[in-house]
């Protein structure tokens, strides 16, 4: 399942634009607070839709219990091994309705826009596939791809993906879907250059950790350098929608670093791609676990400063600051 994410995640950010007609479905990146599930309306045996990472999956409620005035549901993800059955709260569940199915499809489509058409099929179309049943349903990048069981490289790649899982806060998942809708459905782009840009945000996080820890952690500094490097390399290759490519060529000129031009909107897309990118990094399991913890802390930092770092709406068709185009 999503690790956006995924997702990105949600629109797993994506190197191509989505097809039209799914904008309404994409407007909900997180469960609706008004959903009747808040009153414990899900019944045992009921088929539902469940959030996991930045995506939504079909599931079945096996048990329902009221614990400390809060409903908890034990769900089985349809088509996945029982190893991934888990207890979830009402904020993770949606009724199985046409509208919610469209939300699911929009998020999944967004997550797979940069995939080969032959490898972009949802695993939910093959719920009885024994190979899929053995895989981690949280790995968004491995969905729909044929496995090479005899390939040591492929096995190592899958192991790394399973180790690095990024659980996106609900508000950031909503941010990802809104981002997708602004660009692909409404034809609006992020106005560039952004302030704060990616470099500014990374510096702010370093200052935040230094103040909180009382010292500059060398490991944090190295991770932030790595994020900057990944962002600069991955932006044009896998983090842009088609409608943003012309803007990229206009904005990133004279050997300018993308991290000095783009901001939180595109940085968040990188986090949906990180599990896929880190799959090729040779790291010990313990180091990967520590890295995951630090990345999750960074996501929480983005969420805490969401109103400052992210745009609430995007601009016209070019998204370029007029003062920079003259």
C-alpha positions, 0 to 999 in steps of 0.5 A, a space after each residue: 500500500 501507499 508509502 506518496 506513499 506515494 501516496 505520493 502518494 498521493 498522486 504519486 507525484 507523478 511525471 504526467 498529468 491525469 485524465 480529465 473528469 476525475 477532479 471531483 473525486 480527487 478533492 478528498 485526500 482524507 476521510 470526510 469528518 462527516 462520514 457516518 463511520 464516526 458514529 460506529 456505523 461500520 458493521 462486521 462483515 461489511 465491505 469498505 474502503 480503507 486508507 493506507 498511506 496515501 492510497 485507498 484499498 478495498 477491505 472487509 471489516 472482520 471485527 468492530 469494537 468500542 474501546 474507550 469511547 472510540 470505535 476500532 475496526 479489524 480489517 482485512 485488505 481484499 487481495 492481500 495476505 492476512 499478515 496485513 490485517 490490522 486494527 484501524 480507527 474511523 478516520 481510516 475508513 470510508 463507505 463503499 459508495 460510487 463517490 468514494 470509489 472515484 476517490 480511490 481511483 483518482 488517488 491510484 491514478 495519480 500514484 501511477 501516472 509515471 508508470 509504464 501502461 503495462 505495469 500500472 494496473 491496480 493489484 485490486 484487479 488481481 485479488 487472487 494472485 498468489 504472488 501479490 498475496 505474498 507482497 507488502 501491500 503498502 509498497 506502491 511502487 511494486 504494484 502491478 509489476 511482474 516479479 522476477 523471483 530469481 533475481 537477487 537485485 529485484 529481491 533486494 529492491 523489494 526488501 528496501 521498499 518494504 523497510 521504508 514506509 512513510 505514513 503521510 499525515 491526513 492533511 498532507 495527503 489532502 495537500 497532494 490531491 489538491 496539488 494534482 487537481 490544481 495542475 491537471 484539472 484546473 490548469 493552474 501552476 505553482 507560481 515560481 520562484 517559490 518563497 520559501 523554497 526547498 533550500 529555505 525549508 531544509 534550513 528551517 528544519 535544521 534550525 528547528 532540530 538544532 534548537 530542539 536537540 540543543 546541538 547540530 546532529 551530523 546525521 540530520 545535516 547529511 539527510 538534508 543534503 541527501 534530500 536536496 540532492 534527490 530533489 534536484 535530480 528527481 524533479 525533472 525526471 519524475 516529479 513534474 506533470 506534463 503541464 509543468 514542463 514548459 514552466 520548468 524550462 523557463 524557470 530553471 535557467 543558467 544552471 540554477 538549482 531546482 531547490 532554489 526555485 521550487 517549494 514545498 508543493 514539489 518537495 512533498 511529491 518527492 516524499 512519495 517517491 522516496 521509497 522507490 528511490 531508496 530501494 536502490 541504496 545499499 543500506 543496513 536495515 537498522 540504518 534504514 529504520 533510523 532514516 525512516 524515523 527522521 523522514 517521518 519527523 520531517 513530514 510532521 514538520 511540514 504538517 506543522 508549518 503547512 499554512 506557511 510552506 504551502 500555497 492555498 491556491 495556484 495561479 493562472 496558466 503559466 505560474 511564472 512571476 512576471 518580474 522574472 519573465 521580463 
